[in-house]
Amino acid sequence: MNLAGVFAPIPTPFDDRDRVDTARLKSALGKWVKRSCSGFVVLGSNGEAALMDDFECDQAIVAAREAVPRDKAFIVGTGRESTQAAVKATKRAAEHGADAVLVRTPGFFKSQMTNDVFVRHYTAVADASPVPVLLYNFTAVTGVNLQPAAVARLATHPNIVGMKESGGDVAQVADLVSLTPDDFIVLAGAAATLYPMMCVGAVGGILALANVLPDPCVQLYELTKAGRHAEAIALQRQLVPVARLLGATHGVPGLKAALNLLGYDVGLPRPPLMPLPESILPALREALAQFEEIPA
């Protein structure tokens, strides 16, 4: 399984009664799979997995697996606060057809999350997992940082194949690449940092923007991979304002609003998250308009 490329971490639709809407999920995936992404992540941060219980997570995995063709990578987020829960979630994801799992760092007991704790946690998950494991570092959300020293130790595990790094520290990505084996992959976690992270050794990205603008994201990946730096930088500059709106500025509400504008019908965020204010929609529409993605 090739995990280089651009992957879309898809949102989870909920219905008017706040239940996982598998029909909407399949419908949206029916459109996404026709685009140029290498694969999809369900139950990541953008999938609102932290707001879902295990039964709901399984519903989403089963529905998405039915819609994603076998030639596209199907990655499932299985991060949990306890090691036991992460192991169980990982095994269930594999049973439901995951090609690989993406496991975020636990972070509730922040001061106790040392390198040794992370190594023990991820080793237990990887030992038990029937499918390859990707580490997932997202300090802005979890409040903890999976440091290169810990990743270097984990990268020797035969079932830990890479990681998603969602921080903006390019120097840390360079360390991750230099301290791990050549076949250990590092994926950028934001479109705004895809180009610089690839320049220091990342091999692609899991990008919220790839839900909304999959083809430009893949084009940026291809230009950078080909060493066409002037064109890549120009495209990166175009993408950054939209990426910021959907990431650091408005997050999941912004992502779902953008997708609804594009005709994907992914519904509203799950409470306590609130829908994007109507006053923001014109700016979002204007940012997307330059890419000619909004239906006439």
ZAMARGU-4260 file (C-alpha; in steps of 0.2 Angstrom, whole numbers, plus 5000, padded with zeros to 4 digits):
<rodrens>
0) 5000/5000/5000 | 5007/5017/4995 | 5004/5030/5008 | 5013/5044/4998 | 5002/5057/4990
5) 4987/5068/4995 | 4973/5061/5007 | 4957/5069/5012 | 4951/5068/5030 | 4933/5068/5027
10) 4920/5076/5038 | 4906/5065/5046 | 4888/5071/5042 | 4875/5071/5055 | 4856/5071/5052
15) 4843/5083/5060 | 4842/5072/5075 | 4861/5072/5078 | 4864/5054/5072 | 4878/5049/5060
20) 4870/5050/5043 | 4878/5036/5033 | 4867/5040/5017 | 4875/5057/5016 | 4892/5050/5020
25) 4891/5038/5005 | 4884/5051/4994 | 4898/5063/4997 | 4911/5050/4995 | 4903/5045/4978
30) 4909/5062/4972 | 4926/5063/4981 | 4931/5046/4974 | 4930/5053/4957 | 4943/5066/4961
35) 4962/5064/4961 | 4966/5061/4979 | 4976/5045/4984 | 4964/5040/4997 | 4953/5045/5012
40) 4954/5047/5031 | 4938/5044/5041 | 4936/5048/5059 | 4951/5060/5060 | 4950/5077/5068
45) 4940/5084/5054 | 4928/5069/5055 | 4923/5075/5073 | 4928/5058/5080 | 4931/5065/5097
50) 4913/5069/5098 | 4907/5052/5093 | 4905/5035/5103 | 4912/5019/5097 | 4896/5013/5089
55) 4894/5028/5079 | 4912/5027/5074 | 4909/5009/5068 | 4894/5015/5058 | 4905/5028/5049
60) 4919/5016/5045 | 4907/5003/5038 | 4898/5015/5027 | 4914/5023/5021 | 4922/5007/5017
65) 4907/5002/5006 | 4910/5019/4996 | 4929/5019/4994 | 4936/5009/4980 | 4950/4997/4984
70) 4962/5007/4973 | 4961/5021/4985 | 4969/5020/5002 | 4956/5019/5016 | 4963/5025/5033
75) 4954/5026/5049 | 4957/5037/5065 | 4958/5026/5080 | 4966/5037/5093 | 4959/5036/5111
80) 4964/5042/5128 | 4968/5025/5135 | 4979/5012/5127 | 4966/4998/5129 | 4953/5009/5120
85) 4965/5013/5106 | 4969/4994/5104 | 4951/4990/5103 | 4946/5003/5091 | 4961/4999/5080
90) 4956/4980/5079 | 4938/4985/5075 | 4943/4997/5061 | 4954/4983/5054 | 4939/4971/5055
95) 4928/4984/5045 | 4941/4986/5031 | 4954/4999/5036 | 4970/4998/5026 | 4979/5007/5039
100) 4975/5017/5055 | 4979/5034/5061 | 4982/5036/5080 | 4982/5053/5088 | 4992/5056/5104
105) 4982/5054/5120 | 4983/5071/5129 | 4971/5072/5144 | 4985/5070/5156 | 4997/5082/5147
110) 5011/5083/5160 | 5012/5064/5161 | 5014/5062/5142 | 5033/5059/5141 | 5043/5051/5127
115) 5043/5034/5137 | 5024/5035/5139 | 5021/5038/5120 | 5033/5024/5115 | 5024/5012/5127
120) 5007/5017/5121 | 5010/5016/5102 | 5020/5000/5104 | 5005/4992/5112 | 4994/4998/5098
125) 5006/4993/5084 | 5009/4976/5092 | 4990/4972/5092 | 4985/4980/5076 | 4981/4969/5061
130) 4985/4984/5049 | 4999/4997/5048 | 4999/5011/5060 | 5002/5030/5057 | 5006/5041/5072
135) 4997/5057/5073 | 5004/5073/5081 | 4992/5088/5082 | 4998/5098/5097 | 4986/5112/5094
140) 4972/5101/5098 | 4979/5088/5110 | 4991/5100/5119 | 5005/5088/5119 | 5020/5086/5106
145) 5026/5069/5100 | 5044/5073/5099 | 5056/5067/5086 | 5066/5057/5099 | 5051/5046/5103
150) 5046/5045/5084 | 5064/5038/5081 | 5061/5024/5093 | 5044/5020/5087 | 5050/5020/5068
155) 5059/5004/5072 | 5043/4995/5075 | 5039/4985/5059 | 5020/4989/5060 | 5023/5008/5062
160) 5025/5015/5045 | 5024/5033/5046 | 5015/5048/5054 | 5005/5064/5051 | 5013/5080/5058
165) 5000/5093/5059 | 5011/5106/5068 | 5019/5121/5058 | 5036/5117/5063 | 5046/5113/5048
170) 5062/5111/5058 | 5053/5097/5068 | 5048/5088/5051 | 5066/5089/5045 | 5071/5081/5062
175) 5058/5067/5060 | 5064/5063/5042 | 5082/5063/5047 | 5080/5052/5063 | 5069/5039/5055
180) 5072/5025/5042 | 5070/5029/5023 | 5054/5019/5022 | 5046/5029/5036 | 5034/5041/5029
185) 5030/5059/5035 | 5014/5067/5030 | 5010/5085/5032 | 4994/5089/5041 | 4989/5106/5033
190) 4989/5112/5015 | 4997/5128/5021 | 5013/5119/5026 | 5013/5105/5012 | 5026/5113/5001
195) 5039/5117/5014 | 5037/5101/5023 | 5039/5091/5007 | 5055/5101/5004 | 5062/5094/5019
200) 5057/5076/5016 | 5038/5074/5019 | 5030/5063/5005 | 5013/5071/5005 | 4999/5076/5016
205) 4982/5073/5025 | 4974/5089/5021 | 4957/5096/5025 | 4958/5107/5010 | 4959/5091/4999
210) 4940/5089/5003 | 4936/5106/4995 | 4950/5108/4982 | 4957/5091/4979 | 4964/5094/4962
215) 4974/5110/4966 | 4981/5101/4982 | 4986/5086/4971 | 4994/5098/4958 | 5004/5106/4972
220) 5010/5089/4978 | 5015/5084/4960 | 5024/5101/4956 | 5034/5100/4972 | 5038/5081/4969
225) 5044/5086/4952 | 5055/5100/4958 | 5045/5113/4949 | 5047/5125/4964 | 5042/5142/4956
230) 5026/5135/4951 | 5023/5126/4967 | 5026/5142/4977 | 5014/5151/4966 | 5001/5138/4969
235) 5005/5137/4988 | 5002/5156/4989 | 4985/5154/4981 | 4980/5140/4992 | 4985/5147/5009
240) 4971/5159/5012 | 4958/5146/5009 | 4967/5133/5019 | 4968/5146/5034 | 4949/5149/5033
245) 4946/5130/5034 | 4959/5126/5047 | 4966/5138/5060 | 4952/5151/5058 | 4936/5142/5057
250) 4940/5123/5058 | 4926/5110/5056 | 4912/5123/5054 | 4922/5131/5040 | 4925/5115/5031
255) 4907/5109/5032 | 4901/5126/5026 | 4913/5126/5011 | 4908/5109/5006 | 4890/5113/5008
260) 4893/5128/4996 | 4901/5116/4984 | 4886/5104/4984 | 4892/5090/4995 | 4878/5091/5008
265) 4888/5086/5024 | 4877/5095/5036 | 4881/5105/5051 | 4894/5102/5064 | 4890/5092/5080
270) 4887/5102/5095 | 4895/5109/5105 | 4903/5115/5089 | 4892/5128/5080 | 4888/5131/5062
275) 4899/5145/5053 | 4890/5162/5055 | 4881/5167/5040 | 4891/5183/5040 | 4907/5173/5036
280) 4900/5164/5020 | 4903/5178/5008 | 4921/5178/5012 | 4922/5160/5011 | 4913/5160/4994
285) 4925/5173/4987 | 4940/5163/4993 | 4933/5148/4984 | 4928/5157/4968 | 4945/5159/4961
290) 4946/5140/4959 | 4930/5139/4950 | 4923/5125/4961 | 4907/5133/4966 | 4892/5127/4955
295) 4884/5140/4945
</rodrens>
